[in-house]
Amino acid sequence: MAEQQRVNIGKQHPDSYQALLALSSTVEESAAAAGLDPLLVELLKIRTSQINGCSFCLRMHTGDALKKGENPDRIAVLPAWEETDYFSGTDRAALRLTEVIARVADGHVSDADYEAAAAVLTADQVSAVAWLATLMNAFNRVAITSRYRVAG
């Protein structure tokens, strides 16, 4: 049985997609202003995309991270970041918060998870991480719904 062609929702409603791209620029600027390392920002995008199973965003952000100089070992162990010494306290706080935001349907963002992040990150960094996770969840859903293809 032939697979039905999906509507590319970004092309179907380009104004909405352009608004998401504009939000992306604002979120990136906020992350930089909050002092988040650009490599960490890419890792947060990758981790959200891993959780959501978005191959298109995984490929794109893994490539971006490598181009920016990220260590391939850190990318390789990202799903098991808690078990390694590759990540700083800031990285760990941001990754933990990103994961619980991406998995909000599993029980919301608990006080314990929020407080653990807030104990390490500044208010600006907590907000920037939350916006990055929110943004990546949106982009993942656009790509997954539209079935953006990743060919080898």
TORKOL-4160 file (C-alpha; in steps of 0.2 Angstrom, whole numbers, padded with zeros to 4 digits, m for minus):
152
<pt num="1" X="0000" Y="0000" Z="0000"/>
<pt num="2" X="0007" Y="0017" Z="m0005"/>
<pt num="3" X="0010" Y="0029" Z="0009"/>
<pt num="4" X="m0001" Y="0045" Z="0008"/>
<pt num="5" X="0009" Y="0061" Z="0005"/>
<pt num="6" X="0009" Y="0072" Z="0021"/>
<pt num="7" X="0005" Y="0090" Z="0021"/>
<pt num="8" X="0021" Y="0100" Z="0025"/>
<pt num="9" X="0013" Y="0111" Z="0038"/>
<pt num="10" X="0027" Y="0124" Z="0036"/>
<pt num="11" X="0023" Y="0126" Z="0018"/>
<pt num="12" X="0004" Y="0125" Z="0020"/>
<pt num="13" X="0005" Y="0140" Z="0032"/>
<pt num="14" X="0021" Y="0149" Z="0029"/>
<pt num="15" X="0016" Y="0164" Z="0040"/>
<pt num="16" X="0015" Y="0152" Z="0055"/>
<pt num="17" X="0032" Y="0144" Z="0051"/>
<pt num="18" X="0040" Y="0161" Z="0048"/>
<pt num="19" X="0033" Y="0166" Z="0066"/>
<pt num="20" X="0041" Y="0150" Z="0073"/>
<pt num="21" X="0058" Y="0154" Z="0064"/>
<pt num="22" X="0057" Y="0172" Z="0071"/>
<pt num="23" X="0054" Y="0165" Z="0089"/>
<pt num="24" X="0069" Y="0154" Z="0086"/>
<pt num="25" X="0080" Y="0169" Z="0083"/>
<pt num="26" X="0073" Y="0177" Z="0099"/>
<pt num="27" X="0076" Y="0162" Z="0109"/>
<pt num="28" X="0094" Y="0160" Z="0102"/>
<pt num="29" X="0097" Y="0178" Z="0107"/>
<pt num="30" X="0090" Y="0175" Z="0124"/>
<pt num="31" X="0101" Y="0160" Z="0127"/>
<pt num="32" X="0117" Y="0169" Z="0122"/>
<pt num="33" X="0112" Y="0184" Z="0133"/>
<pt num="34" X="0109" Y="0172" Z="0148"/>
<pt num="35" X="0127" Y="0166" Z="0145"/>
<pt num="36" X="0123" Y="0148" Z="0139"/>
<pt num="37" X="0137" Y="0141" Z="0130"/>
<pt num="38" X="0132" Y="0139" Z="0111"/>
<pt num="39" X="0138" Y="0120" Z="0112"/>
<pt num="40" X="0126" Y="0117" Z="0126"/>
<pt num="41" X="0112" Y="0125" Z="0117"/>
<pt num="42" X="0115" Y="0113" Z="0103"/>
<pt num="43" X="0115" Y="0098" Z="0115"/>
<pt num="44" X="0099" Y="0104" Z="0122"/>
<pt num="45" X="0091" Y="0104" Z="0105"/>
<pt num="46" X="0098" Y="0087" Z="0101"/>
<pt num="47" X="0092" Y="0080" Z="0118"/>
<pt num="48" X="0074" Y="0086" Z="0115"/>
<pt num="49" X="0075" Y="0079" Z="0098"/>
<pt num="50" X="0081" Y="0062" Z="0104"/>
<pt num="51" X="0066" Y="0062" Z="0117"/>
<pt num="52" X="0054" Y="0066" Z="0103"/>
<pt num="53" X="0061" Y="0054" Z="0090"/>
<pt num="54" X="0064" Y="0068" Z="0077"/>
<pt num="55" X="0077" Y="0061" Z="0065"/>
<pt num="56" X="0076" Y="0077" Z="0054"/>
<pt num="57" X="0081" Y="0089" Z="0069"/>
<pt num="58" X="0093" Y="0076" Z="0076"/>
<pt num="59" X="0103" Y="0076" Z="0060"/>
<pt num="60" X="0102" Y="0095" Z="0058"/>
<pt num="61" X="0107" Y="0099" Z="0076"/>
<pt num="62" X="0121" Y="0086" Z="0077"/>
<pt num="63" X="0129" Y="0093" Z="0062"/>
<pt num="64" X="0127" Y="0110" Z="0069"/>
<pt num="65" X="0135" Y="0105" Z="0085"/>
<pt num="66" X="0150" Y="0097" Z="0076"/>
<pt num="67" X="0153" Y="0112" Z="0065"/>
<pt num="68" X="0153" Y="0123" Z="0081"/>
<pt num="69" X="0166" Y="0111" Z="0089"/>
<pt num="70" X="0156" Y="0100" Z="0100"/>
<pt num="71" X="0165" Y="0084" Z="0105"/>
<pt num="72" X="0158" Y="0069" Z="0096"/>
<pt num="73" X="0159" Y="0059" Z="0112"/>
<pt num="74" X="0148" Y="0071" Z="0122"/>
<pt num="75" X="0135" Y="0069" Z="0108"/>
<pt num="76" X="0137" Y="0050" Z="0108"/>
<pt num="77" X="0133" Y="0049" Z="0127"/>
<pt num="78" X="0120" Y="0062" Z="0127"/>
<pt num="79" X="0106" Y="0050" Z="0131"/>
<pt num="80" X="0115" Y="0043" Z="0146"/>
<pt num="81" X="0123" Y="0060" Z="0151"/>
<pt num="82" X="0119" Y="0057" Z="0170"/>
<pt num="83" X="0131" Y="0042" Z="0169"/>
<pt num="84" X="0146" Y="0052" Z="0163"/>
<pt num="85" X="0159" Y="0065" Z="0168"/>
<pt num="86" X="0157" Y="0074" Z="0151"/>
<pt num="87" X="0145" Y="0087" Z="0157"/>
<pt num="88" X="0147" Y="0102" Z="0169"/>
<pt num="89" X="0135" Y="0107" Z="0183"/>
<pt num="90" X="0127" Y="0120" Z="0172"/>
<pt num="91" X="0126" Y="0107" Z="0158"/>
<pt num="92" X="0117" Y="0094" Z="0169"/>
<pt num="93" X="0105" Y="0107" Z="0176"/>
<pt num="94" X="0100" Y="0112" Z="0159"/>
<pt num="95" X="0099" Y="0094" Z="0152"/>
<pt num="96" X="0088" Y="0089" Z="0167"/>
<pt num="97" X="0076" Y="0104" Z="0165"/>
<pt num="98" X="0076" Y="0101" Z="0146"/>
<pt num="99" X="0071" Y="0083" Z="0148"/>
<pt num="100" X="0057" Y="0086" Z="0160"/>
<pt num="101" X="0050" Y="0100" Z="0149"/>
<pt num="102" X="0051" Y="0088" Z="0134"/>
<pt num="103" X="0042" Y="0074" Z="0144"/>
<pt num="104" X="0029" Y="0086" Z="0152"/>
<pt num="105" X="0015" Y="0073" Z="0149"/>
<pt num="106" X="0024" Y="0061" Z="0160"/>
<pt num="107" X="0021" Y="0071" Z="0176"/>
<pt num="108" X="0024" Y="0090" Z="0172"/>
<pt num="109" X="0039" Y="0099" Z="0178"/>
<pt num="110" X="0040" Y="0094" Z="0197"/>
<pt num="111" X="0046" Y="0106" Z="0210"/>
<pt num="112" X="0061" Y="0095" Z="0213"/>
<pt num="113" X="0067" Y="0096" Z="0195"/>
<pt num="114" X="0064" Y="0114" Z="0194"/>
<pt num="115" X="0072" Y="0118" Z="0210"/>
<pt num="116" X="0087" Y="0107" Z="0205"/>
<pt num="117" X="0089" Y="0118" Z="0189"/>
<pt num="118" X="0086" Y="0134" Z="0199"/>
<pt num="119" X="0100" Y="0130" Z="0211"/>
<pt num="120" X="0113" Y="0130" Z="0197"/>
<pt num="121" X="0106" Y="0141" Z="0184"/>
<pt num="122" X="0102" Y="0159" Z="0185"/>
<pt num="123" X="0084" Y="0165" Z="0182"/>
<pt num="124" X="0089" Y="0170" Z="0164"/>
<pt num="125" X="0096" Y="0153" Z="0161"/>
<pt num="126" X="0081" Y="0144" Z="0168"/>
<pt num="127" X="0070" Y="0154" Z="0156"/>
<pt num="128" X="0082" Y="0152" Z="0141"/>
<pt num="129" X="0082" Y="0133" Z="0144"/>
<pt num="130" X="0064" Y="0132" Z="0145"/>
<pt num="131" X="0061" Y="0142" Z="0129"/>
<pt num="132" X="0074" Y="0132" Z="0120"/>
<pt num="133" X="0065" Y="0116" Z="0125"/>
<pt num="134" X="0048" Y="0123" Z="0121"/>
<pt num="135" X="0054" Y="0129" Z="0104"/>
<pt num="136" X="0062" Y="0112" Z="0100"/>
<pt num="137" X="0047" Y="0103" Z="0105"/>
<pt num="138" X="0037" Y="0114" Z="0092"/>
<pt num="139" X="0050" Y="0111" Z="0078"/>
<pt num="140" X="0050" Y="0092" Z="0082"/>
<pt num="141" X="0031" Y="0092" Z="0080"/>
<pt num="142" X="0032" Y="0101" Z="0064"/>
<pt num="143" X="0045" Y="0090" Z="0056"/>
<pt num="144" X="0037" Y="0074" Z="0063"/>
<pt num="145" X="0019" Y="0078" Z="0058"/>
<pt num="146" X="0025" Y="0083" Z="0041"/>
<pt num="147" X="0036" Y="0068" Z="0040"/>
<pt num="148" X="0052" Y="0078" Z="0035"/>
<pt num="149" X="0063" Y="0064" Z="0027"/>
<pt num="150" X="0080" Y="0060" Z="0031"/>
<pt num="151" X="0089" Y="0050" Z="0018"/>
<pt num="152" X="0106" Y="0041" Z="0020"/>
